[in-house]
């Protein structure tokens, strides 16, 4: 069974919102209809988005980290929004696990949005139906696209490669390896929704620099001894003991 | 959550209709009520339920597709309610018509209507109680309160109707209404106490998966509002919440109990008692929605 999902690397995300705008652009232009905006240039603009990037400050000054947190539908393996839908408009695709809304069946009762603990669903006030991230189902299944372009718009747009896309049920996929080896975690595990999307945690990046790393002990330009700042010319450096 | 007035009117109106119908059917079974009184009660039941159904359509973005809501009854309590409500209304209609026209089968319709009534209570309450992460709702109190408050207002209404049409039924109905109102007050107070002691299972730490005791939201990702900032916040200051809670405790329980007790001497207070209790239940339902805090609100603590 395939379960397509995103893995978002919080260590890399710089909060540029490229995923937000590319998502909006792709999905508002698609066959499933526009993501409408209300008063986009007015005093109180509002609109429908499938993807948001939020920013949190972790820690207390001066020991703080700014965490940019992209947030979209997590395509849960056990999505609480699906069984509550009275019309069957909200469903999870059997073939790839994408959770979708059939806009022609949705009656706009908003019950599914109440049933999603993540607030991933947004009601489109103009079309009067519930909308949500489709994982760009029209892109990822489009056989006319070159294979490396069959990815969600947000993944292709991310300049930092913070977003990975793939099958989390395939143990050898890029996303499964990233989850397994880099401590990928799910949001709000307490509700057993088993989100398919995972997040890779922040990591402390440490680097050890020895004095001879800075001067390249075997630099042939200095072999004539003309560079007096290198006192032990020709003596073994750290690289000579590397193995 | 932001209270939706369509749902507030739906749940309170059909609750009163259901309570009234159960009492009418009980009185019929015991042979206490005149047919004329039962017919009047049946018509009132139908009017209330129809008003509730009418109000519910305002909750929908696409009311013309409402018929589709009956399809997913295997998994959705909302879908089950969508089936149970017309079955209830249809049974009440047939029951009332059978009594009015002298057709046979009134007992069958009474039984079916009572069954649909019980199922409808269950469905309405489970719509809220089944959302496990809305911890204020995910409790047996939700079901008990919907049943007791619906039956209490229905009994008060029955007593008011009896005062107008069949006075000898008013005292027993008043007694039943007092009992149910007291039971409702106790159960609702217990649920208020439970909700006041709730500890949210989701925190900002589990919401974004960062295990640090000090996390502050800097930006929600947009400058204006969104569905997420409108639908899940009631937007009222704490003082309004306290006022609403105290208000419904007085209007739905204390004042109706006083009026019901006084009605022994002044039966014409009974319609007033129903109106006051109904207004109190509107406030109670508003508070029921407003008090529940959705875990998605953790992602929208700061608008910037």
Boltz contact constraints between the chains, C-beta under 6 A:
constraints:
  - contact:
      token1: [A, 44]
      token2: [B, 224]
      max_distance: 6.0
  - contact:
      token1: [A, 45]
      token2: [B, 224]
      max_distance: 6.0
  - contact:
      token1: [A, 46]
      token2: [B, 224]
      max_distance: 6.0
  - contact:
      token1: [A, 46]
      token2: [B, 225]
      max_distance: 6.0
  - contact:
      token1: [A, 52]
      token2: [B, 221]
      max_distance: 6.0
  - contact:
      token1: [A, 53]
      token2: [B, 221]
      max_distance: 6.0
  - contact:
      token1: [A, 54]
      token2: [B, 220]
      max_distance: 6.0
  - contact:
      token1: [A, 54]
      token2: [B, 221]
      max_distance: 6.0
  - contact:
      token1: [A, 55]
      token2: [B, 218]
      max_distance: 6.0
  - contact:
      token1: [A, 55]
      token2: [B, 219]
      max_distance: 6.0
  - contact:
      token1: [A, 56]
      token2: [B, 215]
      max_distance: 6.0
  - contact:
      token1: [A, 56]
      token2: [B, 217]
      max_distance: 6.0
  - contact:
      token1: [A, 57]
      token2: [B, 216]
      max_distance: 6.0
  - contact:
      token1: [A, 57]
      token2: [B, 218]
      max_distance: 6.0
  - contact:
      token1: [A, 58]
      token2: [B, 210]
      max_distance: 6.0
  - contact:
      token1: [A, 58]
      token2: [B, 212]
      max_distance: 6.0
  - contact:
      token1: [A, 58]
      token2: [B, 215]
      max_distance: 6.0
  - contact:
      token1: [A, 59]
      token2: [B, 214]
      max_distance: 6.0
  - contact:
      token1: [A, 60]
      token2: [B, 214]
      max_distance: 6.0
  - contact:
      token1: [A, 69]
      token2: [B, 208]
      max_distance: 6.0
  - contact:
      token1: [A, 83]
      token2: [B, 75]
      max_distance: 6.0
  - contact:
      token1: [A, 84]
      token2: [B, 76]
      max_distance: 6.0
  - contact:
      token1: [A, 86]
      token2: [B, 69]
      max_distance: 6.0
  - contact:
      token1: [A, 86]
      token2: [B, 72]
      max_distance: 6.0
  - contact:
      token1: [A, 86]
      token2: [B, 76]
      max_distance: 6.0
  - contact:
      token1: [A, 86]
      token2: [B, 78]
      max_distance: 6.0
  - contact:
      token1: [A, 86]
      token2: [B, 79]
      max_distance: 6.0
  - contact:
      token1: [A, 86]
      token2: [B, 82]
      max_distance: 6.0
  - contact:
      token1: [A, 87]
      token2: [B, 68]
      max_distance: 6.0
  - contact:
      token1: [A, 87]
      token2: [B, 69]
      max_distance: 6.0
  - contact:
      token1: [A, 87]
      token2: [B, 71]
      max_distance: 6.0
  - contact:
      token1: [A, 88]
      token2: [B, 71]
      max_distance: 6.0
  - contact:
      token1: [A, 88]
      token2: [B, 72]
      max_distance: 6.0
  - contact:
      token1: [A, 105]
      token2: [B, 68]
      max_distance: 6.0
  - contact:
      token1: [A, 107]
      token2: [B, 60]
      max_distance: 6.0
  - contact:
      token1: [A, 107]
      token2: [B, 62]
      max_distance: 6.0
  - contact:
      token1: [A, 107]
      token2: [B, 65]
      max_distance: 6.0
  - contact:
      token1: [A, 107]
      token2: [B, 66]
      max_distance: 6.0
  - contact:
      token1: [A, 107]
      token2: [B, 69]
      max_distance: 6.0
  - contact:
      token1: [A, 108]
      token2: [B, 60]
      max_distance: 6.0
  - contact:
      token1: [A, 108]
      token2: [B, 61]
      max_distance: 6.0
  - contact:
      token1: [A, 108]
      token2: [B, 62]
      max_distance: 6.0
  - contact:
      token1: [A, 109]
      token2: [B, 60]
      max_distance: 6.0
  - contact:
      token1: [A, 111]
      token2: [B, 78]
      max_distance: 6.0
  - contact:
      token1: [A, 115]
      token2: [B, 131]
      max_distance: 6.0
  - contact:
      token1: [A, 117]
      token2: [B, 133]
      max_distance: 6.0
  - contact:
      token1: [A, 117]
      token2: [B, 295]
      max_distance: 6.0
  - contact:
      token1: [A, 119]
      token2: [B, 228]
      max_distance: 6.0
  - contact:
      token1: [A, 119]
      token2: [B, 296]
      max_distance: 6.0
  - contact:
      token1: [A, 119]
      token2: [B, 299]
      max_distance: 6.0
  - contact:
      token1: [A, 122]
      token2: [B, 227]
      max_distance: 6.0
  - contact:
      token1: [A, 123]
      token2: [B, 227]
      max_distance: 6.0
  - contact:
      token1: [A, 128]
      token2: [B, 61]
      max_distance: 6.0
  - contact:
      token1: [A, 128]
      token2: [B, 62]
      max_distance: 6.0
  - contact:
      token1: [A, 185]
      token2: [B, 209]
      max_distance: 6.0
  - contact:
      token1: [A, 187]
      token2: [B, 209]
      max_distance: 6.0
  - contact:
      token1: [A, 188]
      token2: [B, 202]
      max_distance: 6.0
  - contact:
      token1: [A, 188]
      token2: [B, 206]
      max_distance: 6.0
  - contact:
      token1: [A, 190]
      token2: [B, 201]
      max_distance: 6.0
  - contact:
      token1: [A, 190]
      token2: [B, 206]
      max_distance: 6.0
  - contact:
      token1: [A, 191]
      token2: [B, 133]
      max_distance: 6.0
  - contact:
      token1: [A, 199]
      token2: [B, 209]
      max_distance: 6.0
